[in-house]
Amino acid sequence: MQAVTLFGYAFLSNVALAVLPHEPAVIWFGARLGVWPTTLVATAGTVAAALVDHRIFVPLIRRAAARRPSRAADPGPAARGWSRLFARAQFATIALSGLTPLPFFPVKALAFTADYPLGRYLAAVAARSVPRYALLAWLGVAVRLPTWLLVVLLVPLLIPALRMLPWRRPSAS
C-alpha cells in the first residue's frame, strides 16, 4: 500500500506544473521502503506523469503554432543559451537537470517546444529521476528524520506555490 501511495504522490508532484514538492516524500518513504524500492516506484510515478504531460502539452503546442505564425519577442540571451544547449544535447540536458536544485519545468518546456520524441523524453526523465530519488531515499535511510520534521521541511517548499492560489489573485475591478 505504501508503494501505491508513493507512486500516486510522485505522479501528482510531477505532472504539469505541480506545486507539491516530492523531496520530503521520497526521503520519508526511503526510510520505510528502502532505497531501491523507493527509487523505482517514485521514478515510475514520475515517468507516468511525464507521459501524461507529453501527451497533453505537445499537441497543444503544435496546434497553437499552427494557428498563428510566431510573433514572439526575442527571449533574451539566457533563454537563447538554454535553447542552444538543449538543441546540442537534448537527452543530457533533461537527464542532468535532475542533479541540479533548479525546477524541471523550464527543461520540460524546452523538450515540448522542440517536439522531443516521447520515447526519448521518457527515457531521459527516468535517467534524471533515478539518481535524484536514490540520493533522497538514501538520505531517508541514513538519517532517520522524524515525520514532524519532514512536515516542517515541507512548508517552506510550498511557499513558492502560494502565489498560484486563487485567493491570492487580485480581483479585476
N, C-alpha and C positions, 0 to 999 in steps of 0.2 A: 504494500500500500504506500510506503514511503517513496518508492521508486516512481510510482504513478504520480504522486504529488509533486515530486521533483521535476518530472517530465512536464507536467502542466505548468508549473511555475516557470521553468526555463522557457517554455513556449511563450507564455504571456509576457515575460520580461524581455523578450527579444523580438516580438512581432511588431511590425510597423515602427512607430515612434513611441514605443512603450516607455512608461515612466517608472516601472518597478525595477529597482536595482537587483541584479542577480547575485552579486558577490556575497552578501551575508547568507543567502540561502544555500549557496554551494559550500561555503565554509561550514554551516550548520549540518548539512547532510553529509559532508565529508567525514565528520566525526561519528556519524551514526551508520552510514552505509559502507564506508571505506573509500579509499582514494579512487580506485579504478571503476567500481560501480557508479559512484557519483559522477566521475568524469564522463563515462559513456552515456549515462542517462541524460545528464544535462546537455551534452553535445547533441544527442538525438532530438531533444526538445528544441534546441537552437536551430538545428538543420531543418526541422519541421516548420519552424517559424520563417526561416529563410525561403523555404519552398513557397509558403503562402504569400510572403512579401513579393517574391519574384513573379508569381502567377498573377498577382493583382496589379502591381505598380508598373511593370514593363509594358503591358498592353495599354495602360492609361497614358504612359509617356509617349508611346507610339501614336496613339490617337490624337493627343494634344499636339504633337509635332506635325502630324498630317493635316490637321485642321488649319493651321496658320503657319506661315513662314516665321522663322525665328527672328525676332527683333530685339534680342537680349542685348543689354549693355555689356560693355567689357567687364568681366568679373573681377579684374584686378590681378596683380602679379602673383599673389599667393594662390588663388584659385587656378590660375593658368599653370603654376608649378605643380600643384597636386594633379591636375589633369594630365600633364606631360608625364609625370611619374607613373600614374596609373596606366597610361597608354603603353609605356615601355615594359612594365612588369605588373600586369593585372593580377595574376594569381598571387604573386609575392606580396603585393600591396594589401590585398584582402587578408592573406594568411598572417602577415607580420603585424597587422593592425591590432591583433589580439594581445600583443606583447607591450602595447602602449596603454597608458591610462586614458587616452583620448576616446571620446564616444565613437561608436561604429557607424552611426547614421550618415556622416559625410561620405565614408567609403562605400556604404550601401548605395547612396545616391549616385556616386560615380559609376558603380557597376551597372545600375539600372539605366542611366542615361547613355552609357557606352554599349548597351544591348549585350552585355556579357552573357554567354550561354549558360543555361540553367545548370547543367551537369557540372561544369567547371566552377560555377558560383557555389553550388552546394559543397563540392569538394574543398574549395578554399575556405568556406565558413567552418567546415569540420576541422581543417588544418589549423584554423585560427583558434577554435574553441578548445581543442584537446589540451594543448599546453597550459592555457589560461585556467581552465577548470581543474586540471590536475594540480596545479600550484595552489589554487584556492582550497581544493579538497584536502590536500596535504596539510595546509595550514590548519584546517579544522581538526585533523588527526593529531598534528604535532603540538598545537596549542589549544587545549580544551577551554574554549571560551564559554562562559555561562550564557544561557539563552537571553537573559535580561540585557547583557552587554551587546549581543548581536542586534537586539531590538533598538538599543540606544544608538548603535552604529548605523542602523538603517535610516533613522530620522534625518541626519544630515545629507544622506544620499538622495532623499526625497525632496529636499528643499528646491533644487532647480526645477522640479516638476510642478511646484506650486504656482508658477507663473501661468501654467496652461489650464488651470482650473477655471470653470466658468464664472465662479463667484468673484474672481479677481479681475474680470474684464470690465472696462468702463462701459457704461451704457451709452448708446447713441442718442444724443439729445439735440 
